[in-house]
Amino acid sequence: MDSIIVKEAVVDIKLPGVYRERARGKWRFRYQANRNAPKKTLRGEPGSQEFLDHYRELKAGNEKPPSQMGSIEWLRDLYLANFAKLVEAGLRSDVTLLNRRNILNRVCQLYPNEDMNIHPLWATEVRNRMAATPTSANNTIKTLRAMYSWAKEAGHVRVNPITGTAPIKFRTDGFTPWTMADLEKFSKRHPIGTKAHLTMSLALFTSARRSDLVILGRQHERQIAGATWLCWKQSKTAKGFIEIPMLPALLRETRMPCAGEMTYLLTKYGKPHSAKAFGNTMRVWCDQAGIYNKSLHGIRKAAGNLLAELGCSSYEIMALQGHSDPKSSEIYTRGARQRVLAESAMQKLETLKW
């Protein structure tokens, strides 16, 4: 298994065929399959995803040829390399990097060797080609717009050809929120003391995303004014920092034997979960409880609805769920306000003599 060990602030990569050497006053990592094979310098920061991907390509003997200069593939490589540096500096999210890499790779597969100086109508063609999946189409346009915005600033292109491409308008209710009946059903199948119940408690009482749930632990607990708070930096956005008091129910859950310490949620081998694999684990627990159309994000949405119905303002929900824009939180308060006003109106209508 690939492994990375940190020794005295120097990254020591323990990978077959990889060695460290000093060149021009800086350390670099080289790969050599055998004594007679050519030496290759590994790309990216040591231990980064780019670094490991390049290592696996070299090890498999299928290193990708360099992209043709001036092509979209070439621009993609430059953009992602710059974005990776921002991630390493803690300025952007590695989740966003992964999403944008997947999207741009898909575009490059659809349009191989496309010149980077595209016509604005090309972006419209890309969008329309993906119209059957409008969310994917809009995310693709958003990513291309961001890449060309960076390219213009870096001097690679003169204009951003994506600025005039509008997203596809469509109606969606998004992730289906959990109901109280769903929560009771889940709790009955997975009672207090199980890891599934601990997961539900963490999701409900923190409103954290899946990528954050798998890293939360006692390392994030802080004592503030005599109370225990959870404080963590969101993985999805580099600027999002969350601080919330731990309710007694959550504090009780995190002290159960099933809970870990550095991270509350552990695999059966005592290791932290990966965000992607944990989604599959949650799917199994939901199926066991007879809940087939709900997800972890639906719990986050349910928490937003519940907070709104309890009278929380959009800014209170924004603070708890880590939204960067009040409009995201207003989705919940708008619906709750409508229900409260409708109930009030019906109570008045009930007084009508008919």
C-alpha positions in Angstrom: 0.0 0.0 0.0 1.2 3.5 -0.8 2.4 5.2 2.4 3.6 8.7 3.4 5.6 9.3 6.5 6.4 12.7 8.0 9.8 12.8 9.8 11.1 16.0 11.3 8.9 18.2 9.0 10.4 16.4 6.0 8.1 14.3 3.9 9.6 10.8 3.5 7.8 8.8 0.7 7.9 5.1 1.2 7.0 3.9 -2.3 8.7 1.1 -4.3 11.1 2.7 -6.9 10.9 6.2 -5.4 13.8 8.0 -3.9 14.6 11.5 -2.7 17.4 13.6 -4.1 18.5 17.2 -3.8 18.8 19.4 -6.8 19.5 23.2 -6.9 19.0 23.4 -3.2 15.6 21.7 -3.3 14.4 18.2 -2.6 12.6 16.3 -5.4 11.3 12.8 -5.7 12.3 10.5 -8.6 11.0 7.2 -9.8 13.0 4.4 -11.4 11.4 1.1 -12.1 14.7 -0.8 -12.2 18.4 -0.2 -12.4 18.4 0.1 -16.2 15.2 2.1 -16.5 15.1 5.9 -17.1 14.6 8.1 -14.1 11.5 10.3 -13.9 10.7 13.3 -11.6 7.4 13.0 -9.9 4.9 15.8 -10.4 3.1 17.7 -7.7 3.6 18.2 -4.0 4.9 15.1 -2.2 2.0 13.1 -1.0 -0.6 15.0 -3.0 -3.2 13.4 -5.2 -1.3 14.6 -8.3 1.9 13.1 -7.0 0.3 9.7 -6.3 -1.5 9.6 -9.6 1.7 10.3 -11.5 3.5 7.6 -9.5 0.8 5.0 -10.4 1.0 6.0 -14.0 4.8 5.5 -14.1 4.5 2.3 -12.2 1.9 0.9 -14.6 4.1 2.0 -17.5 1.4 4.2 -19.1 2.6 7.7 -18.4 0.4 10.2 -20.2 2.2 12.2 -22.9 2.4 15.9 -22.3 -0.7 17.8 -23.5 -0.3 19.8 -26.7 0.5 23.4 -25.9 -2.4 25.7 -26.5 -5.0 23.0 -26.2 -7.8 22.8 -23.7 -5.9 19.8 -22.1 -2.8 22.0 -21.8 -4.9 24.7 -20.1 -6.6 22.2 -17.9 -3.2 20.9 -16.6 -2.0 24.4 -15.8 -5.2 25.4 -14.1 -5.4 22.2 -12.0 -1.7 22.5 -11.0 -2.4 26.0 -9.8 -5.6 25.0 -8.0 -3.6 22.2 -6.3 -1.2 24.7 -4.9 -4.1 26.7 -3.5 -5.4 23.5 -1.8 -2.0 22.8 -0.3 -1.9 26.4 1.1 -5.4 25.8 2.6 -7.0 28.5 0.4 -9.3 26.1 -1.5 -11.0 22.8 -0.9 -9.6 19.4 -2.0 -13.2 18.4 -2.7 -13.6 21.2 -5.1 -10.3 20.2 -6.8 -11.5 16.7 -7.2 -14.8 17.8 -8.7 -13.2 20.2 -11.1 -10.6 17.7 -12.2 -13.3 15.1 -13.0 -15.4 17.7 -14.9 -12.5 19.0 -17.0 -11.3 15.5 -17.7 -14.7 14.6 -19.1 -14.7 17.7 -21.3 -11.3 16.9 -22.7 -12.5 13.4 -23.4 -15.5 14.7 -25.4 -13.3 17.3 -27.2 -9.8 15.9 -27.5 -7.1 18.3 -28.9 -9.6 21.3 -28.9 -7.8 24.6 -29.2 -8.1 26.6 -25.9 -9.1 29.8 -27.9 -12.6 28.6 -28.3 -15.6 30.5 -29.8 -18.3 31.4 -27.2 -20.8 29.2 -29.1 -18.6 26.2 -28.2 -19.6 26.5 -24.6 -23.2 26.6 -25.5 -22.7 23.4 -27.5 -21.1 21.7 -24.5 -24.0 22.8 -22.3 -26.6 21.6 -24.8 -24.8 18.3 -25.3 -25.4 17.6 -21.5 -28.9 19.0 -21.4 -30.3 15.6 -20.3 -28.5 16.1 -17.0 -28.9 19.8 -16.4 -27.1 19.8 -13.0 -24.0 18.3 -14.7 -24.3 20.7 -17.6 -24.4 23.7 -15.3 -21.5 22.5 -13.2 -19.5 22.0 -16.3 -20.2 25.6 -17.5 -19.4 26.9 -14.0 -16.0 25.0 -14.0 -15.1 26.1 -17.5 -15.9 29.7 -16.6 -13.7 29.5 -13.5 -10.8 28.0 -15.5 -11.0 30.7 -18.2 -11.3 33.4 -15.6 -8.0 32.1 -14.1 -6.5 31.8 -17.7 -7.3 35.4 -18.5 -5.8 36.6 -15.3 -2.7 34.5 -15.9 -2.3 35.9 -19.4 -3.0 32.7 -21.3 -6.2 34.0 -23.1 -7.4 37.5 -23.8 -11.1 37.0 -23.0 -13.2 34.6 -21.0 -15.4 33.0 -23.7 -17.7 31.4 -21.1 -19.1 34.6 -19.6 -22.1 34.8 -21.9 -23.2 31.1 -21.5 -26.2 31.0 -19.3 -27.0 27.9 -17.1 -29.9 25.6 -18.0 -33.0 26.6 -16.0 -34.9 23.7 -14.4 -36.9 23.0 -11.3 -35.6 20.6 -8.7 -36.4 20.0 -5.0 -32.8 18.6 -4.5 -32.2 16.1 -1.8 -35.3 14.7 -0.2 -35.3 15.8 3.5 -35.8 13.3 6.3 -39.1 13.5 8.2 -39.6 12.9 11.9 -41.1 9.5 11.0 -38.0 8.6 9.1 -35.8 9.5 12.0 -37.9 7.5 14.4 -37.8 4.5 12.0 -34.0 4.8 11.7 -33.6 5.1 15.5 -35.8 2.0 16.1 -33.6 -0.1 13.8 -30.3 1.4 15.1 -30.8 2.3 18.8 -28.5 4.3 21.1 -25.1 2.7 21.4 -24.7 1.8 17.7 -22.5 3.5 15.3 -25.4 4.2 13.0 -27.2 6.1 15.8 -24.0 8.0 16.6 -23.8 9.0 12.9 -27.4 10.2 12.8 -26.9 12.2 16.0 -23.7 13.8 14.6 -25.5 14.6 11.3 -28.6 16.0 13.0 -27.0 18.0 15.8 -24.1 19.5 13.7 -25.6 19.8 10.2 -22.1 18.8 9.0 -21.6 17.6 5.5 -20.4 14.0 5.0 -16.8 15.1 4.2 -16.8 16.8 7.7 -18.6 14.1 9.6 -15.8 11.6 8.9 -13.1 13.9 10.4 -14.9 15.2 13.5 -13.6 14.0 16.9 -12.5 15.1 20.3 -9.7 17.0 18.7 -12.3 19.5 17.6 -13.8 20.0 21.0 -13.2 23.2 22.9 -14.3 24.5 26.3 -16.0 27.9 25.9 -17.6 29.5 29.0 -17.8 26.2 30.7 -19.6 24.4 27.9 -18.2 22.0 25.3 -18.2 23.2 21.7 -17.3 21.6 18.4 -15.1 23.8 16.3 -13.9 22.8 12.8 -13.0 24.1 9.4 -15.3 23.0 6.6 -13.7 20.8 3.9 -16.0 22.1 1.2 -15.1 25.8 1.5 -11.7 27.2 2.6 -13.3 30.1 4.4 -16.0 28.2 6.4 -15.2 27.8 10.1 -18.0 26.3 12.3 -18.4 26.7 16.0 -21.4 25.1 17.7 -22.2 24.1 21.3 -22.6 20.3 21.8 -26.1 19.5 23.0 -26.3 17.0 25.9 -27.6 14.3 23.6 -24.7 14.7 21.2 -22.2 14.8 24.1 -23.7 11.5 25.4 -23.5 9.9 22.0 -19.8 10.8 21.5 -18.9 9.2 24.8 -20.5 5.8 23.9 -18.1 2.8 23.5 -18.8 2.8 19.7 -17.3 6.3 19.4 -13.6 7.0 18.7 -11.6 9.8 20.1 -9.5 11.6 17.4 -12.4 10.8 15.1 -15.8 9.8 16.4 -16.7 7.5 13.5 -14.3 4.6 12.9 -14.3 1.6 10.7 -14.4 -1.9 12.2 -10.6 -1.8 11.9 -10.4 1.3 14.0 -9.5 3.7 11.2 -11.3 6.8 10.0 -13.7 6.5 7.1 -13.2 8.1 3.7 -16.1 10.4 2.8 -17.0 8.4 -0.4 -16.9 5.0 1.3 -18.9 6.3 4.3 -21.8 7.2 2.0 -22.0 3.5 1.1 -22.0 2.5 4.7 -24.9 5.0 5.4 -26.8 3.5 2.5 -26.6 0.0 4.1 -27.9 1.4 7.4 -30.8 3.2 5.7 -31.7 0.0 3.7 -31.7 -2.0 6.9 -34.2 0.6 8.4 -36.4 0.4 5.3 -35.5 4.0 4.2 -34.6 3.8 0.5 -34.8 7.3 -0.9 -32.9 9.4 1.7 -29.3 10.3 2.1 -27.0 12.0 4.6 -27.4 15.3 2.8 -31.1 14.9 3.3 -30.5 15.0 7.1 -28.7 18.3 6.7 -31.7 19.6 4.7 -34.1 18.2 7.4 -32.1 20.0 10.1 -32.5 23.3 8.1 -36.2 22.8 7.8 -36.5 21.9 11.5 -34.5 25.0 12.6 -36.7 27.2 10.4 -39.9 25.7 11.9 -38.5 26.4 15.4 -38.3 30.1 14.4 -34.6 30.4 13.6 -33.7 33.2 11.3 -31.9 32.6 8.0 -28.7 34.1 9.6 -28.9 31.6 12.5 -29.3 28.7 10.1 -26.4 30.2 8.1 -24.2 30.2 11.1 -25.0 26.6 12.0 -24.8 25.1 8.6 -21.8 27.2 7.3 -23.5 28.8 4.4 -21.6 31.6 2.8 -24.7 33.2 1.3 -27.9 34.0 3.2 -29.9 32.9 0.1 -29.0 29.2 0.9 -30.5 29.5 4.4 -33.5 31.5 3.2 -34.7 28.4 1.3 -35.6 26.9 4.7 -37.0 30.0 6.4 -39.2 30.8 3.3 -40.9 27.5 3.5 -41.3 27.6 7.2 -42.8 31.1 7.1 -45.3 30.0 4.5 -46.4 27.1 6.7 -46.7 29.4 9.8 -48.6 32.0 7.9 -50.9 29.4 6.2 -51.7 27.9 9.7 -52.5 31.4 11.0 -54.7 32.2 8.0 -56.6 28.9 8.4 -57.2 29.6 12.1 -58.7 33.0 11.2 -60.7 31.4 8.4 -62.1 28.9 10.9 -63.9 31.7 12.7 -66.0 32.4 9.6 -69.6 31.5 10.0 -70.5 29.3 7.1 
